[in-house]
Amino acid sequence: MARQTKPTMDTDPTQSTTPAHTAPPPTPSPKGSRRIWWNLVGVSLVTIIVSGISLGNRIGNYNKESDHALYAYIPIASTTFTFANRPVKLIEDTVDDKAVIRVRYGDEELILDVSIPPLVQLPSLYERQKDWLTLSFFADRSGLSMSEFQRKLKADEIRPRLALVTRTPFGVEPLKEKNHESLEQPENWGTGEIRRDLWRFDCYEFLRDGSIVHEVKRFPESGASLLRRQNYAKLKGEPIPQRSEGELEEYSWQRGAALKIMPRAPAITFEQQPLLVAGWTLPVTATGILVFFVSFFFAIAPARTVQ
């Protein structure tokens, strides 16, 4: 049987039987929103300048009116020198098979146990023992710039003092009760650097009359930690805990000298901070900085096209 085929109709490819649908050209997003972002940039910039200047003035006035001292320190790397017309000498020695440092000041002598033995035998005593021992001249430079302080120091208008501070890991008893006995860690070099609350600081000042004054200090508790303990005591109806005696106090020469032998400086304590007088200027300045960056990046972002 022969196959029957249906006749086909030739169509012109240039002619279309259906109406053509063409997409409209893309149009850029309106510029009104970009103007808003640039306005926010200007407003936030003015806010940062005004509140920032006010913040700086408040902190500057606080520092001028506060009665605490501002100490400057000059580290001493030499093992032999003279202070107050008396010889000072540092000697590495051993006592009962233990490494010690002998410090002689005129007729006085200190025998200090090496609390952190050096891992590498470096050339000088200063380099070998600087992880736990610091010796420095210091003086109060309140109200003076560093250049003015140095000029007065060279002209003998300021008489420097001499101090030695040592750091001993696991040198004091913990103040807080242990929560988990199973987490007890061995007393080694690693845990000694971590447990800052157990650091002992022996602070020696060499007086000009030839005597040596000795004080024992401990690492200061952070303001956040103290606040947590106080809030916990309030919830339990217990007496509000206060700072323990013997901490390195802010703005004291002992704290400033001890910073030289700390791997990391202590956190702020909140009680004597200039930011306490910042008031509205601090949050407004911080908010202004945040709004400035957000609005600036939106303002310079590529235009969004609408199909």
Beta strands, then each sheet from edge to edge (+ up, - down):
strand 1: 27-28
strand 2: 71-75
strand 3: 80-83
strand 4: 86-95
strand 5: 98-105
strand 6: 108-113
strand 7: 133-140
strand 8: 161-168
strand 9: 200-206
strand 10: 212-218
strand 11: 305-306
sheet 1: 1+ 11-
sheet 2: 2+ 7- 8+ 9- 10+
sheet 3: 3+ 4- 5+ 6-
end
